[in-house]
């Protein structure tokens, strides 16, 4: 396992160091901040066969670099959802269980333009995404098993198609008696699909409760929660992003994204399944404007 | 435009794959599905089958015969609750919106504690500090401390205050009768105040496989020594059948300290730590998944830790607490 982690770190360093050789004259750098709403859904078979789902919000900080040859998107995100179990309807007295789902995510996407597949109006890019999550789920109904914690690390193959829908020249729109002059604007619509190639997860042990929780004498929270966890390389992860980006004349931009993510992390004993649908609004600040 | 339509179509097609990717929804109110789910979960993780000589397969046959497709939720609850009661374990409960199943070990034994007697005749002017009531006894020669639940948080400041108040006494009485347990982390936080050095007090082992005898290696259970205010003179710990779970763990741990004696009745047990989970119909459950073992390797804590000195409450005279009196005698002898 340590070899795998070392390989991933090495691979990441390699990709980062490749940046200069790929750099072109036209190099847009953005600082990004995103806000969004999401619907999260998960099921942890170690504690319940039921899906938990509910609304949440997310916040990301990131960095984006784009040239005519490649692009890199880096995001650090935090999301918080209040979820409820999907319990069958009772004719007697309805049960309800709720939980908090908190997710921190590291997302690093590197894509290179494939000239042979690209056209005048669209770019096709291929590359890889490294995505890592730290999930915590708090469900008071499960008492001693109420805190579920795991790490997920996925190395994914990624493909993106970006369609240039810029308005190149001024256009006058007649809307009944209202005449509107539309200025030239740079904008695009893109679709990215990520498929997990290397899927790793750090999940609880057989008993689900950590050794620290059982022997009580461990009062350090990290080992209290994580002793008994172990790494596994299994499962799958898929994700996709549909993005509409519009640039301002000053080089800044805004982006609307619909992001779908789904994963299965079997671990060594019981599966964790997570899916989320998010609508995200991103402000892009062009760092070249300095 | 065709390209954009194709792009959107692919995106929504990919998103809709989610249902196909995940295993089917397992939620169900079918009685047999819920019965089998609970039986299997207990079978996979319960920690006392062998020690209590429980034939879980036979129990399945006995209770599965009572499951019918059209039985109501109340009847299903009763069958599942009765099945769990066969484990004779108060760390095993089934929780529905209308009832909670329980074994009630304390009700199957004598009661040896009456708080009114203590409050009225022993500590009528007690101080209440955090979740702890306390006062002097026997002309300030003894300090009495009542800790009613390990659910009550223990702050360092509170313990410092209490132990400083009684530092000149000959001994302390810690009353843990009718203390049904709570947060296991409070066990070391309290006991390390009476410990002069880090001490091995027992072991835990946890179910780690599908066979009913599959357990992890023994995990050591240590009690440290608090670096600040401690009390190292005699400590009498009062226990009874109402002393359960974390209180049983505390009681077992005291056996490693020569200055501490247990007085009263055997504790109610609860030596295993319970987990938590949910059935396909939304009800929740818990049961023991570990065993507490003493230094000699014995796993008796589930049926209770016996006292060093036996004593019982005489209900014919409610002005006296014979167990507390015996502890006073032990300190002053």
Interface residues (C-beta under 8 A of the other chain):
Chain A: X43 X46 X47 X48 X49 X50 X51 X85 X86 X87 X88 X89 X90 X91 X92 X93 X94 X95 X96 X97 X122 X141 X142 X143 X144 X145 X146 X161 X163 X165 X189 X191 X193 X205 X206 X207 X208 X209 X211 X213 X214 X215 X216 X217 X219 X236 X238 X240 X242 X258 X260 X262 X264 X271 X273 X275 X277
Chain B: X3 X4 X7 X8 X10 X11 X14 X15 X17 X18 X21 X22 X23 X25 X26 X27 X28 X29 X37 X45 X72 X73 X74 X95 X96 X97 X98 X184 X185 X187 X188 X189 X204 X206 X207 X208 X209 X216 X219 X220 X221 X222 X223 X224 X246 X249 X273 X274 X275 X276 X277 X278 X279 X280 X281 X282 X283 X284 X286 X289 X290
